[in-house]
Amino acid sequence: MFHIALHNPVMPANTGNIIRLSANNGCQLHLIEPLGFDFEEKKLRRAGLDYHDLSNVARYPDFASFAQAMGDRKMFACTTKGSSSYTSVRYPSDCVLLFGSETSGLPDDVLNQFTPEQRIRIPMMPNNRSLNLSNAVAIISYEAWRQHDFVGGA
């Protein structure tokens, strides 16, 4: 199934919601440090509810370690700086959807490793703040899963 990666997430409630989301859509979740919270934080546990045991979560000390672990999988940087709509690409079944921090997005040194075709965005009205991270992850991950006819879903 797909891989969801969060680079330097800072809000525990968002990460907890994404843990719950990944348990429900069958994605593996990857957390790239540093994290802006303690992984045992109460807000993370509350938002993730009892889904920790149903989701597959891995942690990495930095982006280089994460990229090495992903090998040759196709990766998409999900960013407001993207040039392609998230609906205009085909998602391989084992691809990686990489999201940046809620406060600063993906750092330039990471973003610059992606071609313009691999930088995708969710269309939105001009001059607005970006969507909440957990909402953005839901929108894009469900589009990827939809393209594969929701395989494995009930």
Residue pairs with C-beta under 8 A, 6 or more apart in sequence:
1 25
1 26
1 27
1 28
1 93
1 94
1 145
1 152
2 25
2 26
2 27
2 28
2 91
2 93
2 94
2 95
2 96
2 97
2 141
2 144
2 145
3 27
3 28
3 29
3 30
3 70
3 73
3 94
3 95
3 96
3 97
4 18
4 21
4 22
4 27
4 28
4 29
4 30
4 96
4 97
4 99
4 137
4 141
5 29
5 30
5 31
5 32
5 66
5 96
5 97
5 98
5 99
6 15
6 18
6 29
6 30
6 31
6 32
6 99
6 133
6 137
7 32
7 63
7 98
7 99
7 100
7 101
7 106
7 107
7 110
8 32
8 33
8 34
8 35
8 36
8 100
8 101
8 104
8 107
9 15
9 18
9 31
9 35
9 36
9 37
9 101
9 102
9 133
10 35
10 36
10 37
10 101
10 102
10 103
11 36
11 37
11 102
11 133
12 37
12 41
12 43
12 44
12 47
13 43
13 44
13 46
13 47
14 47
14 102
14 132
14 133
14 134
15 31
15 35
15 37
15 44
15 47
15 48
16 43
16 44
16 45
16 46
16 47
16 48
16 49
17 47
17 48
17 134
18 29
18 133
18 134
18 137
19 29
19 44
19 47
19 48
19 51
19 52
19 55
19 57
20 47
20 48
20 49
20 51
20 55
21 27
21 134
21 137
21 138
21 141
22 28
22 29
22 55
22 56
22 57
22 141
23 51
23 54
23 55
24 51
25 141
25 142
25 145
25 153
26 145
26 152
26 153
27 141
28 56
28 57
28 58
29 55
29 56
29 57
29 58
30 57
30 58
30 59
30 60
30 66
30 69
30 96
31 39
31 57
31 58
31 59
31 60
32 59
32 60
32 62
32 63
32 66
33 59
33 60
33 61
33 62
35 59
36 101
37 43
37 44
38 44
39 59
45 52
48 55
58 69
60 66
60 69
63 110
67 75
67 113
70 96
73 92
73 94
73 95
73 96
74 92
74 95
74 96
74 118
75 95
75 96
75 97
75 98
75 114
75 118
76 89
76 91
76 95
76 96
76 97
76 98
76 114
76 118
76 119
76 120
76 140
77 98
77 106
77 110
77 111
77 114
77 118
77 119
77 120
78 86
78 97
78 98
78 99
78 100
78 120
78 121
78 122
78 136
78 137
78 140
79 100
79 105
79 106
79 111
79 119
79 120
79 121
80 105
80 121
80 130
81 105
81 111
81 119
81 121
82 119
82 120
82 121
83 116
83 117
83 119
83 121
84 116
84 117
84 119
84 120
84 121
85 120
85 121
85 122
85 123
86 120
86 121
86 122
86 139
86 140
86 143
87 143
88 120
89 117
89 120
90 147
91 97
91 143
91 144
91 147
91 148
93 148
93 151
95 144
97 137
97 140
97 141
97 144
98 106
98 110
99 106
99 133
99 136
99 137
100 106
100 107
100 110
102 132
102 133
105 111
105 130
111 119
120 140
122 131
122 136
122 139
122 140
124 130
124 131
130 136
131 139
145 151
145 153
